Amino acid sequence: MPIYRSERWFQAGLALFFIVMGIIMLVPMLHVIALSLSDSHHATTGHIGLLPQGFTLDSYKKIMGETRIWRSLGVTVYITVLGTLISLFFTSTLAYALSRPRMPGKPLIMKGIVITFIFSVPLIPYFLTVNSLHMLNTLWSIMLPTALGAFNVIIMKTFFQGLSSEIFDAGSIDGCSEFGIFYRLAIPLSKPVFATIGLFHAVGQWNSYFYALIFIRSKELYPIQIVLRGMIVNADMAGWVVNVDTTYSAETLQAGVIIVAILPIVAVYPFLQKYFVKGAYVGSLKE
Amino acid sequence: MLRKLQSNAPLALFIIALPGMLHFIIFKYVPLLGNVIAFQKYDMFRGISGSLWVGLDHFVTMFQYADFANILKNTVILSFYRLVFAFPAPLLLALLLNEIIHTTFKRTVQTVLYFPHFLSWVIVGGIFIRLLHFDGMVNDLLSLFGLERTYWLQQVAYFRTILVTSGIWKEAGWGTIIYLAAIAGVNPNLYEAAMVDGANRWQRMRHVTLPALMPAIIVLLLLRIGHLLDSGAEEVLMFSNPLVRNVAEVIDTYVYRVGLMDAQYSYTTAIGMFKSVVGFILIVGLNRLAKKTTGESIY
């Protein structure tokens, strides 16, 4: 089909629109990067745009020298890695069983899962449940209750159903039990969906702060998001020793911690992107 | 025993599913049943079985309380803004994205638009708070044009705009995925037939793409409305401060603040229940309406 002149104008207009949109998406982040790399004098008097003024790495040096940042990063890595493994265990076992034709009570269980889409879990009773399991102020309270979600189960179940059933039948003829089929056949064949759900969950775990806010009391157990929130919302800068003569300020430190908390997301984003469109697509079919 | 288990596939499958099912029961259904404390004077040390039953007292208190009217109003207004501005944003973006011919450019744009979805609300809040600071970049830009600097975050008038705008910034790009997937599923013959019939771009969008998107739009809209009274505590808590509390207090933050911080468990559970019941009625009612008028429904 020839490209008409009007089409070319339309495409140019679209390109312009999306370039503006892209700038709107990127400018806030560039600004925060610039702020984190500026010195306190320029940062406090404001007026930093997209380029650092009075370039210095001092706020990062200060952040990297703080045990609370390292500790909270450690906590976050821990809850992300272990929480994701726990989540994959619960999600894959349930999804696998539900994908098999001989699973007893399947329609009822599926209904039970879909209902949780409509009724969100009430906050106070949820809190009291976690409390009565003696998980308050432990990292289990952030990792365990959030491990299983209806959406992920449905995505995984759809994936397992898409695997060729002949392989499973062959496995069972060769004397594999259901456990064996799950462990030896289903899991190795399902790396893409494990990666998708795993990455989704990992990002969610890395990012969530609300459950940590309600369940975690000890400062030693604070994830990075809670520490960062303290700095931003409560202006909790006590102990950061921001003097007049330092080259970092409250502003540049906040910006620096924001960047530190974004970096891991930036690092996994290319891998995420490979998988998420498929995952979201499967989800949208079923929703 | 093990041999028997191996030959009994349904039992084995049930055992495989057991951890997941128990998880659902403990962390989804037990809290749902825990809603009964809304009818009690719940005492943490006595538990549900030992606490006094008070019937509908908490619901009566709730409706008489002026605070409740205010948080309900704030919640509904915020939801309404989101419905009007945030809900159509991904749809419009997806329709426009779909028109881009150049594949590499399209992919690049998508990569950039999706990214903010993966940032936490603490980070998005932090970024916006920095931008909107009195000495921040937004005010710098405005003063370039000779406009006055404003304390955006401290003013009641801007709170909802900030919340809805940052939400759009974070989620609009991501929301396009579902629509793009639906568009990708449209039979290309339909477009060719429309073009042969002389349909222009606008007519093709109106008569081919939009009808194809209708199921997705209706399902998403129903789910959105079913969660009309959910405001997202994570995001509201990032932007609320004592100066804007009057408009920033929504059901979710109220339940968090009064329920958890002040340990008013029963009263706020009643409010939470009110929220779910309204959501349930809306979703069931609108689902029926949608089924009747458009043939689409979520169940």
Chai-1 contact restraints between the chains, C-beta under 6 A:
chainA,res_idxA,chainB,res_idxB,connection_type,confidence,min_distance_angstrom,max_distance_angstrom,comment,restraint_id
A,L14,B,E99,contact,1.0,0.0,6.0,A-B,restraint_1
A,L14,B,I100,contact,1.0,0.0,6.0,A-B,restraint_2
A,F18,B,V109,contact,1.0,0.0,6.0,A-B,restraint_3
A,G22,B,V112,contact,1.0,0.0,6.0,A-B,restraint_4
A,M25,B,V112,contact,1.0,0.0,6.0,A-B,restraint_5
A,P28,B,I127,contact,1.0,0.0,6.0,A-B,restraint_6
A,P28,B,L131,contact,1.0,0.0,6.0,A-B,restraint_7
A,H31,B,M137,contact,1.0,0.0,6.0,A-B,restraint_8
A,V32,B,I127,contact,1.0,0.0,6.0,A-B,restraint_9
A,G46,B,D135,contact,1.0,0.0,6.0,A-B,restraint_10
A,H47,B,D140,contact,1.0,0.0,6.0,A-B,restraint_11
A,F90,B,P19,contact,1.0,0.0,6.0,A-B,restraint_12
A,F90,B,G20,contact,1.0,0.0,6.0,A-B,restraint_13
A,F90,B,H23,contact,1.0,0.0,6.0,A-B,restraint_14
A,T93,B,I16,contact,1.0,0.0,6.0,A-B,restraint_15
A,T93,B,P19,contact,1.0,0.0,6.0,A-B,restraint_16
A,T93,B,G20,contact,1.0,0.0,6.0,A-B,restraint_17
A,L94,B,A17,contact,1.0,0.0,6.0,A-B,restraint_18
A,L94,B,G20,contact,1.0,0.0,6.0,A-B,restraint_19
A,A97,B,L13,contact,1.0,0.0,6.0,A-B,restraint_20
A,A97,B,I16,contact,1.0,0.0,6.0,A-B,restraint_21
A,A97,B,A17,contact,1.0,0.0,6.0,A-B,restraint_22
A,R100,B,L13,contact,1.0,0.0,6.0,A-B,restraint_23
A,R102,B,A9,contact,1.0,0.0,6.0,A-B,restraint_24
A,R102,B,P10,contact,1.0,0.0,6.0,A-B,restraint_25
A,M103,B,L13,contact,1.0,0.0,6.0,A-B,restraint_26
A,P104,B,P10,contact,1.0,0.0,6.0,A-B,restraint_27
A,P104,B,F14,contact,1.0,0.0,6.0,A-B,restraint_28
A,T116,B,K28,contact,1.0,0.0,6.0,A-B,restraint_29
A,F119,B,S276,contact,1.0,0.0,6.0,A-B,restraint_30
A,V121,B,K28,contact,1.0,0.0,6.0,A-B,restraint_31
A,V121,B,P31,contact,1.0,0.0,6.0,A-B,restraint_32
A,P122,B,P31,contact,1.0,0.0,6.0,A-B,restraint_33
A,P122,B,N35,contact,1.0,0.0,6.0,A-B,restraint_34
A,P122,B,G272,contact,1.0,0.0,6.0,A-B,restraint_35
A,L123,B,V255,contact,1.0,0.0,6.0,A-B,restraint_36
A,I124,B,G259,contact,1.0,0.0,6.0,A-B,restraint_37
A,I124,B,Y265,contact,1.0,0.0,6.0,A-B,restraint_38
A,I124,B,T268,contact,1.0,0.0,6.0,A-B,restraint_39
A,I124,B,T269,contact,1.0,0.0,6.0,A-B,restraint_40
A,P125,B,P31,contact,1.0,0.0,6.0,A-B,restraint_41
A,P125,B,G34,contact,1.0,0.0,6.0,A-B,restraint_42
A,P125,B,N35,contact,1.0,0.0,6.0,A-B,restraint_43
A,Y126,B,P31,contact,1.0,0.0,6.0,A-B,restraint_44
A,L128,B,G34,contact,1.0,0.0,6.0,A-B,restraint_45
A,T129,B,V30,contact,1.0,0.0,6.0,A-B,restraint_46
A,T129,B,P31,contact,1.0,0.0,6.0,A-B,restraint_47
A,P145,B,F27,contact,1.0,0.0,6.0,A-B,restraint_48
A,L148,B,H23,contact,1.0,0.0,6.0,A-B,restraint_49
A,S177,B,Q6,contact,1.0,0.0,6.0,A-B,restraint_50
A,S177,B,A12,contact,1.0,0.0,6.0,A-B,restraint_51
A,E178,B,A9,contact,1.0,0.0,6.0,A-B,restraint_52
A,E178,B,A12,contact,1.0,0.0,6.0,A-B,restraint_53
A,E178,B,L13,contact,1.0,0.0,6.0,A-B,restraint_54
A,V203,B,F118,contact,1.0,0.0,6.0,A-B,restraint_55
A,N207,B,S120,contact,1.0,0.0,6.0,A-B,restraint_56
A,Y209,B,V122,contact,1.0,0.0,6.0,A-B,restraint_57
A,F210,B,A233,contact,1.0,0.0,6.0,A-B,restraint_58
A,F210,B,E234,contact,1.0,0.0,6.0,A-B,restraint_59
A,I214,B,L260,contact,1.0,0.0,6.0,A-B,restraint_60
A,Q225,B,S120,contact,1.0,0.0,6.0,A-B,restraint_61
A,Q225,B,V122,contact,1.0,0.0,6.0,A-B,restraint_62
A,L228,B,V122,contact,1.0,0.0,6.0,A-B,restraint_63
A,R229,B,V122,contact,1.0,0.0,6.0,A-B,restraint_64
A,I232,B,G126,contact,1.0,0.0,6.0,A-B,restraint_65
A,I258,B,I123,contact,1.0,0.0,6.0,A-B,restraint_66
A,I258,B,G126,contact,1.0,0.0,6.0,A-B,restraint_67
A,A261,B,I123,contact,1.0,0.0,6.0,A-B,restraint_68
A,I265,B,F118,contact,1.0,0.0,6.0,A-B,restraint_69
A,A280,B,I177,contact,1.0,0.0,6.0,A-B,restraint_70
A,Y281,B,A181,contact,1.0,0.0,6.0,A-B,restraint_71
A,S284,B,I178,contact,1.0,0.0,6.0,A-B,restraint_72
A,S284,B,A181,contact,1.0,0.0,6.0,A-B,restraint_73
